[in-house]
Amino acid sequence: MKILLDGAAVEVDGKATILEVARRQGVYVPTLCDHSRLAPHTACRLCIVAIKGRRGVAPACGTWVEDGMEITTRTPEIDRMRRQILELLLSEHPSACLVCSEKSTCGDYKSTIRKVGEVTGCVLCPNNGRCELQTVVERLRIDKVNFPAIYRDHPIHREDPFFERNMNLCILCGRCVRICHEVRGASTLAFLSRGSRTVVGTALDKPLLESGCQFCGACVDACPTGALFEKGVKYEPLPDAEKPVICGFCSQGCALVLELRDGRILASPPAEDGPVNRGQACVRGRFLVREAVHHPKRVLRPLVRKNGVLAESRWDEALGLAAERFAGAKPGEIAALGSAQDACEDIYAFRKFVRDGLKTRRVAGPEALSPQARLLALGAGQGFVPALNYKISDIGKAKAILAFGPVLPMVGLEIHEAVRRGAKLVVVGGSESPLLRCARAWVKTPAGSEGLLLAALSRILGESGAFADGQGIPGAAEFKKLLHEVRPADAAQAAGLSAEKLQALAQLLEKRKPAAFVFGPEFGEGPGGPANLAALWNLAQQTRGLLAPLGYESNFRGALAIANAVRWTSVGEAEALYRSVADGGCRVLYLAGPAPKFAARPADFVVVQDSYRSENAEFADVVLPAAAFPESGGTFVNVEGRLQALGPAIEPRGESRPGWRIVCDLARTMGLEGFDFPGPAEILAELAGVAPAFRGDDCLPLAAGAFLHEPDKTSPVFAVRLAPAGGPAPRFEHNPDRYQGLAMDREIRGLAFIRGKK
């Protein structure tokens, strides 16, 4: 369509508001209530424009462009109305500095900036220099407020961790309330009271900790003023640099922006253009990056055990001792446990060193116990190769969703978005979950026996006629015979459902397509795990639904692809090796990253390569300090299979080094060849030659943003060799977290935030 914007002809493709078109054309239209992730709200009325042929003015943020429109964004009358609206806002907002005649000469640190109990002007406000209200005042050239000033005298809430709430600075734009409800699905914040007494708060004015807040920080990032502000940067100066980084706390691969001052991390807000998180984050990524990097448990220099005590040492001494003991041990006496929380370059260097240097086959990592690895094992036994890549955003397009166990925060947001669009969510499992807020039903099936419920759903769907022929999928006839042995009544009883509700659940999957099935590592563990996976795989084939397995470690997908190419370790072998090490089944142990906590010294000689002084480090003879993820950079593969590569955002603290460099230094100390890598780019190039998953069409390493190459897949088939579904079984704890608990002592001692939930 064609329109005229301030007299200029503009071509507009698709549906867009006047405000969106104006921004694309570089035309400034003031606004304080608009937000990229929120529906138009038209609250502040600053974006008013004139449209030819229409009476009065219209809000640009809430008016859709129509063909032939003639829009004027500035006239003397519009400017007068905007200034008057802004003056009304300022009459209830501390504005002494905004309209001060000396503000251009005011020093950055005049008075006791940011340390006062009551904010009366910009120089005392923690948001000074980054406030959207300041920007609008400057653009509209407000130098006087023609209305009497009113101070609302609301109490300042400082009792919660991570951020404060000062509603005296609030302009009631509603962005925090709407993003908490529309995007995050928490609905912790709301408008309270009416008229001039309206304020943003919580139910019964309770602290956020008691109101279901998960401290994702979305409200803080959405606030245009200083009403909501992060505690950790309240007294800090403005950043002098910003660096992009991929969050290393979990497998989502959220894009963050590190705000730096003199090379020191101040804050880590989410990147607006992050392909996975789209401007959102969880409590870890939003507030804990700085604490994780600067935590007192960081290992900043090599440690060597002397006279029974770990003491700081030189790199050459620590590497020399480790190399000597590695070289003096037989391959069968050595065990190596890797990490899935390091970059691909680090993981590949470690795997290559274990294979070519230590020459041992006793190596494993947590990626071998991930749901993706278990799916690969299921496919190998059934004659098919499962597709592991998917997009988290596709979950938001589903019409029916079955969720098993806790989910990752960004996956939770997509599920919430799908429900807002009309999807039906069913949570399966006995544990509480934030998803229950928007779930249609909660099926409290005992852990490990979900497969019986899923098989019963398959039988009901098969008998309904809709999927009687299996839609031409190989193995359909044999699978149908197996389903005759399934008794839906038994499944309903085990799940605590009536026969009618079980039928209704099956009909939900039949009528609402596409479906999505989301599950984490716990779903496939224990004796009943293989049957659970097989039953869920078959149900996904019947419904042509999306299968979305979730792993938790930040780079388990990359580690799995590397392990498959360099040294494959099956699920059973990995579990056996972990237990063997815990039982003292090796003489020399190399721990490259976090590992399960050992109750006793696991080997005669232990080398720990990690960023923190963990409990396992107390058994170590040598501790090699590894850089944290903002310091090391590299290539990470998120849970979707998406490659994300970034350089280091900051210099490593102390004498810590990236993992790949530590391994290469250790190999060179042992006199090994093939480890003279100048940098991570060369390691990635060699990795692409070894692991087809990292290879592009022209045989170069895949570029950032691409997805791992998956092997040519056979046609989808039913898994017809089903193991009997078992009951609850003990689970092998294989998910140690390098960062869990490290950054939480100061603000929320005694609280545990796990994977973005309280």
N, C-alpha and C positions, 0 to 999 in steps of 0.2 A: 504494500500500500504506500501511497505518497501523502506526505503532510508538509505543512509549512511551519517551521519552528523559528520564531523571531525573524520571519521573512525569508529564511533559507529553506530551499527544497530538500527534503530528507526522505530517503527510501527506508521503510520499516518492514522487516520480515518477521512474521509470526506475531504472537500476542505479547504486548509490552505495555507498560504504563508510560505516561508522559515523563515521569521522573527518570525511568530507565533510559528512554530515548535521549533525554537531555544530557544525561551523564555520558552516554556513548558519543555524543557530539561535542563534549567538552563544555557544555553550558552549565554554569553553576546555578543550582536551585537549592536554597537552604532547607534543611530538614533535621529534626532531632529524634523522630520516632521511627524512621524507616530503618530496616535491617535486611541484609541480603538473605537470611534464612527464614524471615517471617513474612506472613501475609500482610498486605497493606492494612494500616490501622487508622490513618488520618487523625492522629491525636493532637499533634503539635500545631497543625495548620500553617506552618511556616512555608510550605511548598506551594502555596496557592498560585495559580496562573489564570490568565484570561483566555477563553476559547471563543472565537468568532461565532456569533449566532446563538450564544448561550448567555443567559442573564447571570450577573454576579461573577464570582470566581469559583474555581474548582481545585481540589487538592491534587497535585501532580502525582503523588504516590498512590492514590486510589482511583485514578481515572485512566481507563484503557484507551489507547490510541485507536482512532477510527480513520478510515480512508477519507482524505480530503480535509482533515482538520487543519485549522489555522490557529496556532498557539502562540501566545505572547507571554514570556516569562517575566518581563520587567516593564512596568509603567510607573509613573509617579504615584498613582493610587495604590498599586500593589506594593511598592516599596513602603509607603506610609502604613499600610495595614500590617505588613510584616514587622516593621519596627514596633508598632503598637503591641502586637502579639508578644514579641520578644520582651518588651518592657514589662508586660504583665507577668511573664515568667520570672524576670529578674526581681520583681518586687517581693517575691517569696523565696529568693535565692540569695545567699550572701554575695553581694555584687560590688563591694566597695572598691576592689581593685579593677574590676571590669570597666568602670566608668571614671576611674581616677585620672585626673589630668596629668599626673606624673608617672603613669604606668610604663611609659617607654624608657624612662631613665631609672626605673626601680631595679635594684640589684637582685641577682638570682637568690641570694641568701639573706635578704633583708629580714629583720625581725627574727623570730624563732621558727623558721619555716618548717612546717609539717609536724612540729612537736607540741603544738598547742592542743588543748582539749576542745576548743571551740573554733571552728573555721569561720572567719569573718570576711576573708578575701582570698584572692588567688595565691598570694605569696605564702599563705598559711595552709593551703590545700594540697594534699598529696598528689592530686591529679593536675597540678599546675604544669602547663607546657604540653599537655596531651589531651586537654579537655575539648570536646566537640562544641560545648557551649561557648568557650572562648573564641573558637574559630568563627562561629556564626556571628557573634557580637562584633568581631573585627570586620567580617565581610559586610555586615549591614551598617557598620559605622555608628554604633550606639555609643554616645558619650554622656547620656543623661537618662535617668529613669523618672518619668513623670507621674509616678504613682507612689503612694506611701509604702515604705519598706515594712515588711512583716517577717519577724523571725519565729519560726514554728515551734522551736524549743522541744524537738523530739529527743528522747534519750539516745545516746550513741551505743550501739551494741558491739561490745568488744569481747564477748564471752566465747565466741566460736573460733575454731582454728582457721587459719589461712586467710580470712578476710574479715573486714569490719563493715558495719552498716551504719551510715550516717544519713538518715532520711531528711536532715535539714538541707542537704545538698541535692535532694531528689527533685526532678522537674515533672514527675508523673508521666513520663513518656510511655511507660508500660513495657519497655523492651525486656526488662528482667523478668517480669511476670509472664510475658508471652513466650519467651524462649524456654523458661522453665516448664511451661505447660505444653507448648506446641512441639518443641524440638526434643527436649529431654524427657518429657513424660512424667516428671516428678511432681509438678504442681505444688511445690513447697511454698512459693511466694504467691501472694494474692493482694488485691486492693482491699483495704479495710476502711470502714466508715464511709461517709459520703460528704459531698460538697467540699467546703474549705478544710474539713478535718480529714480528708482522704489521705491515706498513707499506705506505702507498700510494707507488708509484714508477713508474719506467719500466723497460723491458727492459734488463737489464745495468746499471741505474742510470745510463744515458746522459743527457746534457742534453736538454731538450725539443727544442732545435733539431735534434738528431740523431735524434729519435724520431718524426718525422712530425707533430709538433704544429703546428697552424695558428694558434695564439694567438687563438682566438675569445673566450676569457675565460669560457666557459660554466662551467668548473670553479670559477673564482674566484667567480662569482655564486652558484653552488650551495653553496659551502662555508659552513657555519653558524658556523665559528670563524675565527681568523686564520691558519689553516694555509696557505692560499693567499691572497696579498694583492697588490694592484696597487702596483708600485713608485712610480708617479707621485704617489700620495696617501699614501704611508706616513708622511711627516712633516707632513702637512697636518692642520689641525683638522677637526672635523666640519662638513659643509655646513650653511648656515643657510637655504637655499632650494633648491627643485627646480623645473625648468621642462621641459615636454615639447618635443621637437623632432623633426623628420623628418630622418633622416640624408641628407646631400647627396652622399655619396661614390659612389653608384651608383644604378641605376634601381629597386632593390627597394622603396625607401620604408620602411625599417625605422624603427619608433618607438623613440626613445631618451629617456632622462631625464637632463638636464644637472644635475649636482650642483654648486651654486654656493656660494661663500663671498665675501661682499662684492662680488658681481657678477662674480667671477672663476670660470672653469670649473675644477673639480677633477677630475671624472670624467664618463663618459657611459655608464652601464650601460643595457642594453636595457629597454624598458617591458614589463612582464608582459602587458599587454593589447594589445600591438601586433597589429593584424589580419593583418599579413604575417609578422612575425618571431616573434610569440608568445614573447617573453622571450629570444630569441636574437639574436646579432649576429656580425659578422665582426671581424677584427683592426682594420680601419679604424674602424668605428663605435664599437667598444668602447674602444679605447685612443688613437686619434689625433685626436679632435675638438679637444681642448685644444691639442695641438701645432699643428694646422692654423690655429686662430684666433690663437695667440700666436707664430706662427713669425716669425723675424727677416726673412724675405723679404716680409712683408706690406707693402703700399703703404698708408701711413697719411695721406699728404698729397698733393695734386696735384703732379705733376712737369712741368716745362716745359724743353725743350732750349734752353740759352743758351750760346753760344760752343762749341757741339758737345758740351756736357755736360748731362745731365739734372739739374736742381736743383729743390728744393722751392719751391713757389709758392703763391699764393692761388687759391681756387676761381674768383673772378671773372676773374682773368688767364687761367687755363687754359681756362675755358669760352669766354671772349672770343676767344682765339686759334683754338680749334677751330671756333667758329661762323664766324669770318671766312674761314677757309680752305674750309670747307664751302660757304659762300655764294658764294665766288669760283670754284668749280669747276663744270663742266658735268656734268649727270647721268651721261653716258656715261663720264666720267673718274673716277667715284666707284665704289668697291666696298665692300660691308659684309659682314662675316662675323660671325654671331651665335653664341650659345652655347646648348647644351641642358642646361646645369647651373645655370641660373637659374630663379627662380620664373616662373610664367605671367604675372604682372603685369609683370615686367621684360622678358620676351620680347615681349609684346604692345606695350609702349611703344616698344621698339626697332624692331619691325617697322613700327609706325605712323609713327615718325619717318623711317625710311628711305623709306617709300612716299610720305608727304605732305610731308615736309620736304626730303629730299635728292632725291626724285623719280627715283630710280634703280631699275632692275629687276635690277641686279647685286647681289643679296643671296642668301645661302645660310647654312645651318647644318648641323651634323652630323646633325640629324634626317632630312635628305633622303637620307642614305646608310644609314639604319637598315634592318634586315630588314623592319620594318613598312612603310616607304616602298617597298621593293622588292616586297613583296607587293601593295601597292596598285597599283604599276605593272604587275605581272603581271595582276591582275584587270582593270585598265583595258584591257589588250590582249586579254583573253579574254572580256570582256563580263560580268564579275561583280564584286561588291564583297566582299572577304574580311572576315570578322569578326576584329578585332584584340584585343578584350577577352577575357580569361580570368582564372581564379584560379590562383595558384601552388599553392594547397592541392589543386586538382583533380589535379595531377601525382602527389601522394601517393596517390591513389585508383586509379591506373592499374595494369593487370596486366602490361603489356609496355611498355617504354620504349626508344626509340632516341634517343641523345644524340649530337649532332654538335658537337665542340669543347668548350671550357671552359664551365662554367655558373656562374650567380650563386650565392653561398653559400646563400641560403635555398632556392633551387631544388634545390641539392645535398642539403639536408636533407630536402626532400620526396621526392626520389628515393631517398634512404637509407630513409626511412620506408616507401615503397612496397615496396622490396626486403625489408624486415623483415616485411612483410605477405604476402610470397610472390611479388611481381612479379619479372619477369626483365628485366634491364638489359643492353642491348648498346651499347657505345661505338663510334662510327664516327669514324675519323680517325687520323692518324699520330702525334699528339702525346700525351705523357704527361698523365694527368689523375687527380686524387684519386678520381674515380668508378670507376677501375679496381679499387679495393679491393672493391667490391661488384658488379662487372659479371660477367655470365655469359659474355660473349665480348667480344673487342676486334677489330674489323674495321679493319685499317690501310689503308683506301682512300686513295689520293693526294688531296691537297687539290684541289678543283675538279672532280673526276670522280665525286663521290658520286651524281650523277644517274643514271649508268649502273647502279649497284647498285640504286637505288630503282626504276628502271624495270623491272629484271629481277624484283624482288620483286613488282611489280604484275602482270607477265605470269604469274608462277607462281601468284599468287592468282587471277588471272582464269581460268586453266586448271584450277584445282582444283574449280571449280563453285560454290564458296561465294560468289564475287562475279562470276559470269559475266555477270549482267545489269546490273551496276553499281548494283544496288539502286534502279533508277529514276532515277538522276542524269542530267540532260541531258548529251549528248555522249558517253555510254557506248559507243555503237556505233562512233563515229569513233575514240574512244580505243582501243578493242579492236583496230581495224585498225592503229593506230600501233604497238601493242605487238607485232604480228607481226614488226616489223622489229628488235625487241630480241632479242639472243642472250644468254641467261643464262650460257652458257659463257664468253663474253667478259667479262661482268661479274664472274663468279667469279674468273677469272684476274687481272683488274685489281685486285681486292680481296684477292688472295692467299688465296682460299677454295676449298675443294673443292666440287664440285657438290652433294655430300650436305649440307655445312654451309649452303650457300645455300638448299637446300630446307628445312632445319631452321629457318632464320631466318624464312622465309616461313610455315611452319607455326606458329611462335611467334606471329606477328601474327594468324594466322587463328584460333587456338584460345584465345588469352588476350586478352580484351577487358574494358574499353576499353584502347586503346593511347594512348600519348603520344609526340609527336615534338618534341624540344627542340633548338633550334639558335640560334646566335649570328650576329653580323654577318658573320663570315668565310665562313659557309656560302653566302651569296648574292653574294659579290664575285667579281671576275674574269670572264673570258670564259665560264667554265662556270657562273657564278652563276645566270643565268636558267633554265638547264636544270635545275639542282639544285632551285631553288624550285618549278618546275613539276612535277618528278617527285615531290617530297615532298608538294606539295599534292594531287596525284592519289592518292598512296598513302593520305594521310589521309582522302580522300573514300571510297576503297574500304573502309577499315577503320572508318570513322566515328570516327576517333581525334582526340585533342586536338592541335592545332597550337600550339606555345608558342614563338614567336619571342622572343629576348632581345636587348635593347639595353643599353648600358652607362651612358650619360649619365643623370644623375639625373632629368631632366625632358624626355627626348626625345619621349615620347608627347604631353605638353602642347605642346611646340614644334612637333611635326608637325601637330597639330590647328589650332594658330594659323596656321602657314604655309599650310596648305591653305585657310584662310579669308581670310587677308590678302594673301599673295603666294605662290602655289604655285611651288616650284622642283623640277623633276624630278631624278631621280638623275643623268642625264647632264649637265644644266645645272650641278648642284652640283659635280660632279667637274671639269667644264670651268672653272668659275669659280675653284675652289681652285688649279688648275694655272695659270690665267691670272695670278692674283695672285702666285703663286710665281715666275712668269717676268717679273714687272714690268709686267703689263698694265693698270695703273691709275695715276693720278696721286695720288689721295687715297684712303686706306684707313682704314676704321673697324672696329676689332676689338673687339667687345663680348663679352669672355670669352676663354677659351683657344682657340688656333688651332694648326694644324700649324706646326712650327718652320720658319722661312724661312732659307735659306742666306745670302741677301743682302738688303739693304734692298729691300722689296717695292714701295715707292711714294715719291713726292717728299715727301709729308706723311702721317704715320701717327698716328692716335689710338688708344690702347689703353685700354680700360676693363676693369680686372681687379682682383683682390684681392691679387695677388702680382706681384713684379717678375720676370717671366718672361724667357726669352731673346728673345722677340719685342719685349719692352719696350725692349730695348737699341737697337732701330731707331726707337723712337717719338719723336715731337716733343712729344706731350702724353700724359701718363698720368693717368687719372682713377681714384681709388681706390674700388673697389666693396666693399661689405660682404660678409663670408662668410655662409654659409647660416644659422648660428645667430643672426646679427645682423640679417638682413634679413627672415626669415620669408616668408610668402606662400603661394601655392597651387602644389603640385607634383602631377604625374600620374605614377604609377609605371608599371612595365612592364606591369602588368595592365590599365591604364586607370583605376585608382582615384584619385580626387581626395583629396588630403590637404592641409589648410590649417591653419597655425598661425601665431601671431604671433611677433615676435622674442623670443628667449629672453634675450638680453643686449643691451646698448647697443653700437653699432658702435665699434670701436676707432679712436682718432685722429679724423681728419676724413673717414673713409670713409662712403659713403652707399649706400643700396639702389640697385640698378640702375635701377628705374623713376624714382626721383627724379633721378638723374644725367641720364637722357635728357630728362626734362621740363625740368630746368634748362637744358640745352643748347638745347632747342627754344624756350624763352622768350627765351634770349639771342639767338636768331636772329629773334625777333619772330613766331614761328609761333603760330597759334591752335589750340585744341583740346587743349592739354596742361596745362590748369589742374586737375589732379587733386588733391584734398585728401589722398587716401591710396589704398592698394591696393584697398580695397573698391570704390571708384568705377571703378577701372580694370577690375576683374573684372566689374562690372555692364556696362560698355561692351563688354567682350570677349564676354560672353554674347549680346549683341545682334548681334555680328558673326559669331561662330563657333557654329553650331548644336550642336557637340559639347559645349559648356559650358552649354547651355540646359536648365533643368528643365521639367517639364510645365506649370508656370505661367509659363514664360518668364523666371523669375528664374535667377541663376547656380546651378549645381548645388551642393548642400551637401557639406561634407567627408564622405568615405566613400562617396559615390556614384561610379558609373562613367561615363566619357564616353559621351554618346549617339552611337551609330553610325547611319549612314543606313540606310533600309530596304534590306534585302539581297535580292538576287535569290536564287533557289534555287541550292543548290550545283551547280556544273558542273565538268566535267573540263577541264583546260587541255590543249587538243588541238593548239595551234600551238607545238610544242616546238622550242627551239633545240638544235642538236647539243651534246652534252656535251663540254666541252673538258678539257684536262689542267691541271696546275698553272699558275697565272698570277700575275704580280706583283699585289700588292694595294695599293690606295691607302690610305695611313695617314691616317685622318681622325678618330682618336679621341684627341686630346690631352686630358690629364686635369689639371684645375686643381690637384688636391691630391696627385697621385702624387709620392712622394719627398720631399714637403715636411716631413713629420713623423717622419722615420725616421732622421735623422742621428745623434741623440744616443745612442739605445739600440742600434741594429742597423746601424751603418755597414757598408756593403759588402753588405748583404742587400737583396733586392727582394721586397716583398710586393705582388702584383698581384691586384686583385679578390678579396681575402680568401684567397689561397693563397700558399704560400711558393714 
